[in-house]
Amino acid sequence: MSEKSEKIIIMHGFEKPEILQLMRVVKENFQGEELIFASTTPTSLTWKVQDLIEELKSEHEEFKKIKAAKLQNNHSNNQNESEK
């Protein structure tokens, strides 16, 4: 593992409100950490753990890129609005 690896939390058997509560509590206690949250699916339950972790990391990187692009787009839109 790398020196600063992501922490991955895989949840199974939780209802959506419980998942949201767990995520909130973990984020509060691990501020500044790179966290990946996932809940199991029928498909993911059949995967090797190593394969699942690699897939979660890959998805996480894609989500980060999408979020960064949205933030950049919002920043550009706000800048354009203030120039009017």
PDB file of N, CA, C and O in Angstrom:
ATOM      1  N   MET A   1       0.835  -1.192   0.000  1.00  0.00           N
ATOM      2  CA  MET A   1       0.000   0.000   0.000  1.00  0.00           C
ATOM      3  C   MET A   1       0.871   1.244   0.000  1.00  0.00           C
ATOM      4  O   MET A   1       2.005   1.229   0.480  1.00  0.00           O
ATOM      5  N   SER A   2       0.323   2.316  -0.546  1.00  0.00           N
ATOM      6  CA  SER A   2       1.058   3.570  -0.563  1.00  0.00           C
ATOM      7  C   SER A   2       1.034   4.204   0.824  1.00  0.00           C
ATOM      8  O   SER A   2       0.254   3.811   1.691  1.00  0.00           O
ATOM      9  N   GLU A   3       1.909   5.196   1.015  1.00  0.00           N
ATOM     10  CA  GLU A   3       1.996   5.854   2.320  1.00  0.00           C
ATOM     11  C   GLU A   3       0.670   6.476   2.722  1.00  0.00           C
ATOM     12  O   GLU A   3       0.233   6.329   3.864  1.00  0.00           O
ATOM     13  N   LYS A   4       0.029   7.168   1.793  1.00  0.00           N
ATOM     14  CA  LYS A   4      -1.236   7.846   2.084  1.00  0.00           C
ATOM     15  C   LYS A   4      -2.313   7.211   1.223  1.00  0.00           C
ATOM     16  O   LYS A   4      -2.642   7.727   0.155  1.00  0.00           O
ATOM     17  N   SER A   5      -2.863   6.097   1.680  1.00  0.00           N
ATOM     18  CA  SER A   5      -3.889   5.430   0.894  1.00  0.00           C
ATOM     19  C   SER A   5      -5.267   5.857   1.382  1.00  0.00           C
ATOM     20  O   SER A   5      -5.441   6.327   2.506  1.00  0.00           O
ATOM     21  N   GLU A   6      -6.226   5.677   0.501  1.00  0.00           N
ATOM     22  CA  GLU A   6      -7.593   6.001   0.855  1.00  0.00           C
ATOM     23  C   GLU A   6      -8.101   5.003   1.891  1.00  0.00           C
ATOM     24  O   GLU A   6      -7.713   3.835   1.905  1.00  0.00           O
ATOM     25  N   LYS A   7      -8.964   5.491   2.738  1.00  0.00           N
ATOM     26  CA  LYS A   7      -9.647   4.608   3.679  1.00  0.00           C
ATOM     27  C   LYS A   7     -10.980   4.242   3.025  1.00  0.00           C
ATOM     28  O   LYS A   7     -11.715   5.111   2.557  1.00  0.00           O
ATOM     29  N   ILE A   8     -11.276   2.941   3.003  1.00  0.00           N
ATOM     30  CA  ILE A   8     -12.477   2.463   2.329  1.00  0.00           C
ATOM     31  C   ILE A   8     -13.395   1.811   3.350  1.00  0.00           C
ATOM     32  O   ILE A   8     -12.991   0.921   4.098  1.00  0.00           O
ATOM     33  N   ILE A   9     -14.636   2.273   3.364  1.00  0.00           N
ATOM     34  CA  ILE A   9     -15.648   1.725   4.262  1.00  0.00           C
ATOM     35  C   ILE A   9     -16.703   1.051   3.391  1.00  0.00           C
ATOM     36  O   ILE A   9     -17.377   1.710   2.599  1.00  0.00           O
ATOM     37  N   ILE A  10     -16.842  -0.259   3.541  1.00  0.00           N
ATOM     38  CA  ILE A  10     -17.845  -1.012   2.793  1.00  0.00           C
ATOM     39  C   ILE A  10     -18.930  -1.429   3.777  1.00  0.00           C
ATOM     40  O   ILE A  10     -18.661  -2.105   4.770  1.00  0.00           O
ATOM     41  N   MET A  11     -20.158  -1.015   3.486  1.00  0.00           N
ATOM     42  CA  MET A  11     -21.282  -1.282   4.389  1.00  0.00           C
ATOM     43  C   MET A  11     -22.200  -2.334   3.769  1.00  0.00           C
ATOM     44  O   MET A  11     -22.415  -2.367   2.557  1.00  0.00           O
ATOM     45  N   HIS A  12     -22.725  -3.180   4.629  1.00  0.00           N
ATOM     46  CA  HIS A  12     -23.614  -4.243   4.168  1.00  0.00           C
ATOM     47  C   HIS A  12     -24.773  -4.374   5.148  1.00  0.00           C
ATOM     48  O   HIS A  12     -24.570  -4.438   6.360  1.00  0.00           O
ATOM     49  N   GLY A  13     -25.982  -4.412   4.613  1.00  0.00           N
ATOM     50  CA  GLY A  13     -27.156  -4.663   5.437  1.00  0.00           C
ATOM     51  C   GLY A  13     -27.754  -3.428   6.088  1.00  0.00           C
ATOM     52  O   GLY A  13     -28.671  -3.549   6.901  1.00  0.00           O
ATOM     53  N   PHE A  14     -27.263  -2.250   5.753  1.00  0.00           N
ATOM     54  CA  PHE A  14     -27.776  -1.016   6.349  1.00  0.00           C
ATOM     55  C   PHE A  14     -28.850  -0.403   5.466  1.00  0.00           C
ATOM     56  O   PHE A  14     -28.803  -0.508   4.240  1.00  0.00           O
ATOM     57  N   GLU A  15     -29.815   0.237   6.107  1.00  0.00           N
ATOM     58  CA  GLU A  15     -30.823   1.011   5.387  1.00  0.00           C
ATOM     59  C   GLU A  15     -30.222   2.366   5.027  1.00  0.00           C
ATOM     60  O   GLU A  15     -29.250   2.798   5.646  1.00  0.00           O
ATOM     61  N   LYS A  16     -30.797   3.041   4.026  1.00  0.00           N
ATOM     62  CA  LYS A  16     -30.247   4.311   3.550  1.00  0.00           C
ATOM     63  C   LYS A  16     -30.057   5.338   4.666  1.00  0.00           C
ATOM     64  O   LYS A  16     -28.999   5.965   4.722  1.00  0.00           O
ATOM     65  N   PRO A  17     -31.043   5.543   5.565  1.00  0.00           N
ATOM     66  CA  PRO A  17     -30.818   6.522   6.644  1.00  0.00           C
ATOM     67  C   PRO A  17     -29.641   6.141   7.546  1.00  0.00           C
ATOM     68  O   PRO A  17     -28.919   7.014   8.028  1.00  0.00           O
ATOM     69  N   GLU A  18     -29.451   4.853   7.772  1.00  0.00           N
ATOM     70  CA  GLU A  18     -28.322   4.395   8.586  1.00  0.00           C
ATOM     71  C   GLU A  18     -26.994   4.657   7.873  1.00  0.00           C
ATOM     72  O   GLU A  18     -26.011   5.060   8.495  1.00  0.00           O
ATOM     73  N   ILE A  19     -26.982   4.425   6.570  1.00  0.00           N
ATOM     74  CA  ILE A  19     -25.769   4.683   5.783  1.00  0.00           C
ATOM     75  C   ILE A  19     -25.400   6.155   5.864  1.00  0.00           C
ATOM     76  O   ILE A  19     -24.239   6.497   6.087  1.00  0.00           O
ATOM     77  N   LEU A  20     -26.384   7.024   5.683  1.00  0.00           N
ATOM     78  CA  LEU A  20     -26.122   8.464   5.742  1.00  0.00           C
ATOM     79  C   LEU A  20     -25.617   8.879   7.116  1.00  0.00           C
ATOM     80  O   LEU A  20     -24.715   9.710   7.223  1.00  0.00           O
ATOM     81  N   GLN A  21     -26.192   8.309   8.163  1.00  0.00           N
ATOM     82  CA  GLN A  21     -25.750   8.612   9.527  1.00  0.00           C
ATOM     83  C   GLN A  21     -24.310   8.135   9.744  1.00  0.00           C
ATOM     84  O   GLN A  21     -23.487   8.867  10.295  1.00  0.00           O
ATOM     85  N   LEU A  22     -24.014   6.924   9.316  1.00  0.00           N
ATOM     86  CA  LEU A  22     -22.645   6.398   9.443  1.00  0.00           C
ATOM     87  C   LEU A  22     -21.641   7.268   8.690  1.00  0.00           C
ATOM     88  O   LEU A  22     -20.560   7.567   9.197  1.00  0.00           O
ATOM     89  N   MET A  23     -22.009   7.665   7.486  1.00  0.00           N
ATOM     90  CA  MET A  23     -21.115   8.507   6.693  1.00  0.00           C
ATOM     91  C   MET A  23     -20.846   9.831   7.400  1.00  0.00           C
ATOM     92  O   MET A  23     -19.708  10.299   7.447  1.00  0.00           O
ATOM     93  N   ARG A  24     -21.890  10.423   7.944  1.00  0.00           N
ATOM     94  CA  ARG A  24     -21.753  11.699   8.653  1.00  0.00           C
ATOM     95  C   ARG A  24     -20.802  11.558   9.843  1.00  0.00           C
ATOM     96  O   ARG A  24     -19.907  12.382  10.029  1.00  0.00           O
ATOM     97  N   VAL A  25     -21.002  10.514  10.645  1.00  0.00           N
ATOM     98  CA  VAL A  25     -20.179  10.298  11.842  1.00  0.00           C
ATOM     99  C   VAL A  25     -18.720  10.034  11.458  1.00  0.00           C
ATOM    100  O   VAL A  25     -17.804  10.589  12.067  1.00  0.00           O
ATOM    101  N   VAL A  26     -18.510   9.196  10.459  1.00  0.00           N
ATOM    102  CA  VAL A  26     -17.139   8.878  10.046  1.00  0.00           C
ATOM    103  C   VAL A  26     -16.448  10.129   9.501  1.00  0.00           C
ATOM    104  O   VAL A  26     -15.296  10.397   9.844  1.00  0.00           O
ATOM    105  N   LYS A  27     -17.142  10.894   8.655  1.00  0.00           N
ATOM    106  CA  LYS A  27     -16.546  12.116   8.097  1.00  0.00           C
ATOM    107  C   LYS A  27     -16.167  13.102   9.196  1.00  0.00           C
ATOM    108  O   LYS A  27     -15.122  13.749   9.117  1.00  0.00           O
ATOM    109  N   GLU A  28     -17.017  13.220  10.230  1.00  0.00           N
ATOM    110  CA  GLU A  28     -16.720  14.125  11.344  1.00  0.00           C
ATOM    111  C   GLU A  28     -15.453  13.702  12.074  1.00  0.00           C
ATOM    112  O   GLU A  28     -14.684  14.548  12.532  1.00  0.00           O
ATOM    113  N   ASN A  29     -15.237  12.407  12.183  1.00  0.00           N
ATOM    114  CA  ASN A  29     -14.110  11.885  12.953  1.00  0.00           C
ATOM    115  C   ASN A  29     -12.840  11.660  12.134  1.00  0.00           C
ATOM    116  O   ASN A  29     -11.784  11.376  12.698  1.00  0.00           O
ATOM    117  N   PHE A  30     -12.932  11.781  10.836  1.00  0.00           N
ATOM    118  CA  PHE A  30     -11.770  11.589   9.966  1.00  0.00           C
ATOM    119  C   PHE A  30     -11.642  12.757   8.990  1.00  0.00           C
ATOM    120  O   PHE A  30     -11.406  12.562   7.798  1.00  0.00           O
ATOM    121  N   GLN A  31     -11.799  13.970   9.513  1.00  0.00           N
ATOM    122  CA  GLN A  31     -11.705  15.160   8.668  1.00  0.00           C
ATOM    123  C   GLN A  31     -10.328  15.246   8.028  1.00  0.00           C
ATOM    124  O   GLN A  31      -9.309  14.990   8.668  1.00  0.00           O
ATOM    125  N   GLY A  32     -10.321  15.610   6.764  1.00  0.00           N
ATOM    126  CA  GLY A  32      -9.066  15.730   6.039  1.00  0.00           C
ATOM    127  C   GLY A  32      -8.555  14.422   5.460  1.00  0.00           C
ATOM    128  O   GLY A  32      -7.559  14.411   4.736  1.00  0.00           O
ATOM    129  N   GLU A  33      -9.221  13.330   5.769  1.00  0.00           N
ATOM    130  CA  GLU A  33      -8.819  12.016   5.240  1.00  0.00           C
ATOM    131  C   GLU A  33      -9.525  11.758   3.911  1.00  0.00           C
ATOM    132  O   GLU A  33     -10.635  12.236   3.679  1.00  0.00           O
ATOM    133  N   GLU A  34      -8.875  11.009   3.064  1.00  0.00           N
ATOM    134  CA  GLU A  34      -9.472  10.573   1.804  1.00  0.00           C
ATOM    135  C   GLU A  34     -10.314   9.337   2.118  1.00  0.00           C
ATOM    136  O   GLU A  34      -9.775   8.263   2.383  1.00  0.00           O
ATOM    137  N   LEU A  35     -11.638   9.496   2.087  1.00  0.00           N
ATOM    138  CA  LEU A  35     -12.556   8.414   2.455  1.00  0.00           C
ATOM    139  C   LEU A  35     -13.349   7.957   1.240  1.00  0.00           C
ATOM    140  O   LEU A  35     -13.786   8.766   0.422  1.00  0.00           O
ATOM    141  N   ILE A  36     -13.525   6.659   1.139  1.00  0.00           N
ATOM    142  CA  ILE A  36     -14.373   6.078   0.104  1.00  0.00           C
ATOM    143  C   ILE A  36     -15.436   5.250   0.816  1.00  0.00           C
ATOM    144  O   ILE A  36     -15.123   4.365   1.612  1.00  0.00           O
ATOM    145  N   PHE A  37     -16.695   5.551   0.519  1.00  0.00           N
ATOM    146  CA  PHE A  37     -17.812   4.810   1.096  1.00  0.00           C
ATOM    147  C   PHE A  37     -18.472   3.979   0.003  1.00  0.00           C
ATOM    148  O   PHE A  37     -18.602   4.424  -1.137  1.00  0.00           O
ATOM    149  N   ALA A  38     -18.883   2.778   0.359  1.00  0.00           N
ATOM    150  CA  ALA A  38     -19.604   1.927  -0.584  1.00  0.00           C
ATOM    151  C   ALA A  38     -20.536   1.020   0.197  1.00  0.00           C
ATOM    152  O   ALA A  38     -20.270   0.649   1.340  1.00  0.00           O
ATOM    153  N   SER A  39     -21.628   0.677  -0.451  1.00  0.00           N
ATOM    154  CA  SER A  39     -22.492  -0.353   0.127  1.00  0.00           C
ATOM    155  C   SER A  39     -22.498  -1.520  -0.854  1.00  0.00           C
ATOM    156  O   SER A  39     -22.340  -1.343  -2.062  1.00  0.00           O
ATOM    157  N   THR A  40     -22.678  -2.684  -0.318  1.00  0.00           N
ATOM    158  CA  THR A  40     -22.618  -3.878  -1.151  1.00  0.00           C
ATOM    159  C   THR A  40     -23.810  -3.949  -2.098  1.00  0.00           C
ATOM    160  O   THR A  40     -24.885  -3.408  -1.837  1.00  0.00           O
ATOM    161  N   THR A  41     -23.573  -4.631  -3.192  1.00  0.00           N
ATOM    162  CA  THR A  41     -24.621  -4.944  -4.164  1.00  0.00           C
ATOM    163  C   THR A  41     -24.552  -6.450  -4.404  1.00  0.00           C
ATOM    164  O   THR A  41     -23.561  -7.087  -4.047  1.00  0.00           O
ATOM    165  N   PRO A  42     -25.587  -7.020  -5.001  1.00  0.00           N
ATOM    166  CA  PRO A  42     -25.496  -8.454  -5.315  1.00  0.00           C
ATOM    167  C   PRO A  42     -24.249  -8.780  -6.143  1.00  0.00           C
ATOM    168  O   PRO A  42     -23.631  -9.825  -5.944  1.00  0.00           O
ATOM    169  N   THR A  43     -23.882  -7.902  -7.058  1.00  0.00           N
ATOM    170  CA  THR A  43     -22.692  -8.130  -7.877  1.00  0.00           C
ATOM    171  C   THR A  43     -21.418  -8.010  -7.057  1.00  0.00           C
ATOM    172  O   THR A  43     -20.541  -8.869  -7.142  1.00  0.00           O
ATOM    173  N   SER A  44     -21.310  -6.944  -6.256  1.00  0.00           N
ATOM    174  CA  SER A  44     -20.064  -6.729  -5.505  1.00  0.00           C
ATOM    175  C   SER A  44     -19.809  -7.839  -4.488  1.00  0.00           C
ATOM    176  O   SER A  44     -18.662  -8.103  -4.130  1.00  0.00           O
ATOM    177  N   LEU A  45     -20.867  -8.483  -4.026  1.00  0.00           N
ATOM    178  CA  LEU A  45     -20.694  -9.574  -3.063  1.00  0.00           C
ATOM    179  C   LEU A  45     -19.993 -10.788  -3.673  1.00  0.00           C
ATOM    180  O   LEU A  45     -19.481 -11.640  -2.947  1.00  0.00           O
ATOM    181  N   THR A  46     -19.969 -10.866  -4.993  1.00  0.00           N
ATOM    182  CA  THR A  46     -19.322 -12.004  -5.652  1.00  0.00           C
ATOM    183  C   THR A  46     -17.865 -11.716  -6.018  1.00  0.00           C
ATOM    184  O   THR A  46     -17.153 -12.614  -6.465  1.00  0.00           O
ATOM    185  N   TRP A  47     -17.421 -10.481  -5.834  1.00  0.00           N
ATOM    186  CA  TRP A  47     -16.066 -10.081  -6.236  1.00  0.00           C
ATOM    187  C   TRP A  47     -15.036 -10.443  -5.181  1.00  0.00           C
ATOM    188  O   TRP A  47     -15.349 -10.555  -3.996  1.00  0.00           O
ATOM    189  N   LYS A  48     -13.797 -10.624  -5.635  1.00  0.00           N
ATOM    190  CA  LYS A  48     -12.680 -10.726  -4.704  1.00  0.00           C
ATOM    191  C   LYS A  48     -12.508  -9.351  -4.077  1.00  0.00           C
ATOM    192  O   LYS A  48     -12.725  -8.333  -4.734  1.00  0.00           O
ATOM    193  N   VAL A  49     -12.123  -9.321  -2.819  1.00  0.00           N
ATOM    194  CA  VAL A  49     -11.972  -8.042  -2.112  1.00  0.00           C
ATOM    195  C   VAL A  49     -10.983  -7.131  -2.839  1.00  0.00           C
ATOM    196  O   VAL A  49     -11.243  -5.938  -2.991  1.00  0.00           O
ATOM    197  N   GLN A  50      -9.870  -7.670  -3.281  1.00  0.00           N
ATOM    198  CA  GLN A  50      -8.868  -6.860  -3.981  1.00  0.00           C
ATOM    199  C   GLN A  50      -9.458  -6.215  -5.233  1.00  0.00           C
ATOM    200  O   GLN A  50      -9.208  -5.040  -5.502  1.00  0.00           O
ATOM    201  N   ASP A  51     -10.236  -6.973  -5.996  1.00  0.00           N
ATOM    202  CA  ASP A  51     -10.861  -6.436  -7.209  1.00  0.00           C
ATOM    203  C   ASP A  51     -11.874  -5.353  -6.859  1.00  0.00           C
ATOM    204  O   ASP A  51     -11.955  -4.330  -7.539  1.00  0.00           O
ATOM    205  N   LEU A  52     -12.639  -5.578  -5.810  1.00  0.00           N
ATOM    206  CA  LEU A  52     -13.630  -4.597  -5.376  1.00  0.00           C
ATOM    207  C   LEU A  52     -12.950  -3.300  -4.950  1.00  0.00           C
ATOM    208  O   LEU A  52     -13.403  -2.214  -5.312  1.00  0.00           O
ATOM    209  N   ILE A  53     -11.876  -3.405  -4.190  1.00  0.00           N
ATOM    210  CA  ILE A  53     -11.151  -2.217  -3.735  1.00  0.00           C
ATOM    211  C   ILE A  53     -10.612  -1.437  -4.930  1.00  0.00           C
ATOM    212  O   ILE A  53     -10.715  -0.210  -4.962  1.00  0.00           O
ATOM    213  N   GLU A  54     -10.046  -2.120  -5.897  1.00  0.00           N
ATOM    214  CA  GLU A  54      -9.528  -1.436  -7.090  1.00  0.00           C
ATOM    215  C   GLU A  54     -10.651  -0.730  -7.842  1.00  0.00           C
ATOM    216  O   GLU A  54     -10.472   0.395  -8.309  1.00  0.00           O
ATOM    217  N   GLU A  55     -11.799  -1.376  -7.961  1.00  0.00           N
ATOM    218  CA  GLU A  55     -12.948  -0.766  -8.638  1.00  0.00           C
ATOM    219  C   GLU A  55     -13.445   0.458  -7.868  1.00  0.00           C
ATOM    220  O   GLU A  55     -13.757   1.486  -8.470  1.00  0.00           O
ATOM    221  N   LEU A  56     -13.520   0.351  -6.555  1.00  0.00           N
ATOM    222  CA  LEU A  56     -13.970   1.484  -5.740  1.00  0.00           C
ATOM    223  C   LEU A  56     -13.011   2.665  -5.864  1.00  0.00           C
ATOM    224  O   LEU A  56     -13.448   3.812  -5.948  1.00  0.00           O
ATOM    225  N   LYS A  57     -11.716   2.393  -5.876  1.00  0.00           N
ATOM    226  CA  LYS A  57     -10.730   3.465  -6.053  1.00  0.00           C
ATOM    227  C   LYS A  57     -10.901   4.139  -7.411  1.00  0.00           C
ATOM    228  O   LYS A  57     -10.850   5.364  -7.518  1.00  0.00           O
ATOM    229  N   SER A  58     -11.102   3.334  -8.435  1.00  0.00           N
ATOM    230  CA  SER A  58     -11.279   3.861  -9.785  1.00  0.00           C
ATOM    231  C   SER A  58     -12.533   4.734  -9.868  1.00  0.00           C
ATOM    232  O   SER A  58     -12.496   5.834 -10.418  1.00  0.00           O
ATOM    233  N   GLU A  59     -13.637   4.237  -9.320  1.00  0.00           N
ATOM    234  CA  GLU A  59     -14.881   5.013  -9.306  1.00  0.00           C
ATOM    235  C   GLU A  59     -14.701   6.304  -8.523  1.00  0.00           C
ATOM    236  O   GLU A  59     -15.194   7.356  -8.931  1.00  0.00           O
ATOM    237  N   HIS A  60     -13.998   6.227  -7.406  1.00  0.00           N
ATOM    238  CA  HIS A  60     -13.767   7.401  -6.567  1.00  0.00           C
ATOM    239  C   HIS A  60     -13.006   8.477  -7.347  1.00  0.00           C
ATOM    240  O   HIS A  60     -13.341   9.659  -7.267  1.00  0.00           O
ATOM    241  N   GLU A  61     -11.991   8.068  -8.094  1.00  0.00           N
ATOM    242  CA  GLU A  61     -11.221   9.020  -8.907  1.00  0.00           C
ATOM    243  C   GLU A  61     -12.113   9.675  -9.959  1.00  0.00           C
ATOM    244  O   GLU A  61     -12.002  10.876 -10.207  1.00  0.00           O
ATOM    245  N   GLU A  62     -12.994   8.896 -10.576  1.00  0.00           N
ATOM    246  CA  GLU A  62     -13.918   9.455 -11.569  1.00  0.00           C
ATOM    247  C   GLU A  62     -14.872  10.456 -10.924  1.00  0.00           C
ATOM    248  O   GLU A  62     -15.123  11.523 -11.485  1.00  0.00           O
ATOM    249  N   PHE A  63     -15.408  10.120  -9.746  1.00  0.00           N
ATOM    250  CA  PHE A  63     -16.303  11.042  -9.040  1.00  0.00           C
ATOM    251  C   PHE A  63     -15.580  12.338  -8.684  1.00  0.00           C
ATOM    252  O   PHE A  63     -16.161  13.419  -8.774  1.00  0.00           O
ATOM    253  N   LYS A  64     -14.309  12.231  -8.279  1.00  0.00           N
ATOM    254  CA  LYS A  64     -13.532  13.425  -7.944  1.00  0.00           C
ATOM    255  C   LYS A  64     -13.353  14.314  -9.173  1.00  0.00           C
ATOM    256  O   LYS A  64     -13.439  15.537  -9.070  1.00  0.00           O
ATOM    257  N   LYS A  65     -13.105  13.707 -10.332  1.00  0.00           N
ATOM    258  CA  LYS A  65     -12.955  14.477 -11.567  1.00  0.00           C
ATOM    259  C   LYS A  65     -14.260  15.182 -11.929  1.00  0.00           C
ATOM    260  O   LYS A  65     -14.253  16.349 -12.323  1.00  0.00           O
ATOM    261  N   ILE A  66     -15.372  14.474 -11.795  1.00  0.00           N
ATOM    262  CA  ILE A  66     -16.678  15.058 -12.100  1.00  0.00           C
ATOM    263  C   ILE A  66     -16.967  16.219 -11.155  1.00  0.00           C
ATOM    264  O   ILE A  66     -17.428  17.276 -11.586  1.00  0.00           O
ATOM    265  N   LYS A  67     -16.696  16.022  -9.871  1.00  0.00           N
ATOM    266  CA  LYS A  67     -16.932  17.068  -8.878  1.00  0.00           C
ATOM    267  C   LYS A  67     -16.064  18.289  -9.163  1.00  0.00           C
ATOM    268  O   LYS A  67     -16.539  19.421  -9.077  1.00  0.00           O
ATOM    269  N   ALA A  68     -14.801  18.068  -9.498  1.00  0.00           N
ATOM    270  CA  ALA A  68     -13.893  19.179  -9.802  1.00  0.00           C
ATOM    271  C   ALA A  68     -14.375  19.945 -11.029  1.00  0.00           C
ATOM    272  O   ALA A  68     -14.318  21.174 -11.055  1.00  0.00           O
ATOM    273  N   ALA A  69     -14.846  19.230 -12.041  1.00  0.00           N
ATOM    274  CA  ALA A  69     -15.350  19.881 -13.252  1.00  0.00           C
ATOM    275  C   ALA A  69     -16.591  20.710 -12.937  1.00  0.00           C
ATOM    276  O   ALA A  69     -16.738  21.822 -13.444  1.00  0.00           O
ATOM    277  N   LYS A  70     -17.485  20.177 -12.105  1.00  0.00           N
ATOM    278  CA  LYS A  70     -18.685  20.921 -11.719  1.00  0.00           C
ATOM    279  C   LYS A  70     -18.318  22.172 -10.936  1.00  0.00           C
ATOM    280  O   LYS A  70     -18.886  23.239 -11.168  1.00  0.00           O
ATOM    281  N   LEU A  71     -17.367  22.047 -10.004  1.00  0.00           N
ATOM    282  CA  LEU A  71     -16.931  23.207  -9.229  1.00  0.00           C
ATOM    283  C   LEU A  71     -16.321  24.261 -10.138  1.00  0.00           C
ATOM    284  O   LEU A  71     -16.582  25.453  -9.975  1.00  0.00           O
ATOM    285  N   GLN A  72     -15.514  23.830 -11.090  1.00  0.00           N
ATOM    286  CA  GLN A  72     -14.900  24.762 -12.039  1.00  0.00           C
ATOM    287  C   GLN A  72     -15.973  25.453 -12.866  1.00  0.00           C
ATOM    288  O   GLN A  72     -15.906  26.660 -13.095  1.00  0.00           O
ATOM    289  N   ASN A  73     -16.957  24.691 -13.312  1.00  0.00           N
ATOM    290  CA  ASN A  73     -18.048  25.238 -14.109  1.00  0.00           C
ATOM    291  C   ASN A  73     -18.854  26.247 -13.292  1.00  0.00           C
ATOM    292  O   ASN A  73     -19.191  27.321 -13.791  1.00  0.00           O
ATOM    293  N   ASN A  74     -19.163  25.906 -12.041  1.00  0.00           N
ATOM    294  CA  ASN A  74     -19.901  26.824 -11.170  1.00  0.00           C
ATOM    295  C   ASN A  74     -19.102  28.089 -10.919  1.00  0.00           C
ATOM    296  O   ASN A  74     -19.662  29.185 -10.911  1.00  0.00           O
ATOM    297  N   HIS A  75     -17.799  27.950 -10.714  1.00  0.00           N
ATOM    298  CA  HIS A  75     -16.932  29.105 -10.486  1.00  0.00           C
ATOM    299  C   HIS A  75     -16.944  30.018 -11.712  1.00  0.00           C
ATOM    300  O   HIS A  75     -17.037  31.239 -11.581  1.00  0.00           O
ATOM    301  N   SER A  76     -16.850  29.425 -12.899  1.00  0.00           N
ATOM    302  CA  SER A  76     -16.870  30.202 -14.139  1.00  0.00           C
ATOM    303  C   SER A  76     -18.199  30.912 -14.313  1.00  0.00           C
ATOM    304  O   SER A  76     -18.237  32.076 -14.711  1.00  0.00           O
ATOM    305  N   ASN A  77     -19.299  30.214 -14.014  1.00  0.00           N
ATOM    306  CA  ASN A  77     -20.626  30.819 -14.127  1.00  0.00           C
ATOM    307  C   ASN A  77     -20.786  31.973 -13.152  1.00  0.00           C
ATOM    308  O   ASN A  77     -21.334  33.015 -13.510  1.00  0.00           O
ATOM    309  N   ASN A  78     -20.311  31.797 -11.920  1.00  0.00           N
ATOM    310  CA  ASN A  78     -20.402  32.862 -10.921  1.00  0.00           C
ATOM    311  C   ASN A  78     -19.570  34.064 -11.335  1.00  0.00           C
ATOM    312  O   ASN A  78     -19.983  35.205 -11.128  1.00  0.00           O
ATOM    313  N   GLN A  79     -18.420  33.823 -11.909  1.00  0.00           N
ATOM    314  CA  GLN A  79     -17.551  34.905 -12.363  1.00  0.00           C
ATOM    315  C   GLN A  79     -18.225  35.666 -13.503  1.00  0.00           C
ATOM    316  O   GLN A  79     -18.189  36.896 -13.540  1.00  0.00           O
ATOM    317  N   ASN A  80     -18.833  34.941 -14.424  1.00  0.00           N
ATOM    318  CA  ASN A  80     -19.530  35.575 -15.543  1.00  0.00           C
ATOM    319  C   ASN A  80     -20.704  36.410 -15.056  1.00  0.00           C
ATOM    320  O   ASN A  80     -20.944  37.500 -15.575  1.00  0.00           O
ATOM    321  N   GLU A  81     -21.437  35.917 -14.068  1.00  0.00           N
ATOM    322  CA  GLU A  81     -22.573  36.652 -13.512  1.00  0.00           C
ATOM    323  C   GLU A  81     -22.118  37.945 -12.848  1.00  0.00           C
ATOM    324  O   GLU A  81     -22.784  38.972 -12.976  1.00  0.00           O
ATOM    325  N   SER A  82     -20.999  37.907 -12.145  1.00  0.00           N
ATOM    326  CA  SER A  82     -20.527  39.099 -11.436  1.00  0.00           C
ATOM    327  C   SER A  82     -19.989  40.147 -12.403  1.00  0.00           C
ATOM    328  O   SER A  82     -19.901  41.325 -12.055  1.00  0.00           O
ATOM    329  N   GLU A  83     -19.628  39.727 -13.610  1.00  0.00           N
ATOM    330  CA  GLU A  83     -19.121  40.669 -14.608  1.00  0.00           C
ATOM    331  C   GLU A  83     -20.238  41.399 -15.330  1.00  0.00           C
ATOM    332  O   GLU A  83     -19.978  42.392 -16.011  1.00  0.00           O
ATOM    333  N   LYS A  84     -21.468  40.937 -15.202  1.00  0.00           N
ATOM    334  CA  LYS A  84     -22.610  41.563 -15.901  1.00  0.00           C
ATOM    335  C   LYS A  84     -23.024  42.850 -15.248  1.00  0.00           C
ATOM    336  O   LYS A  84     -23.963  43.501 -15.706  1.00  0.00           O
TER     337      LYS A  84
END
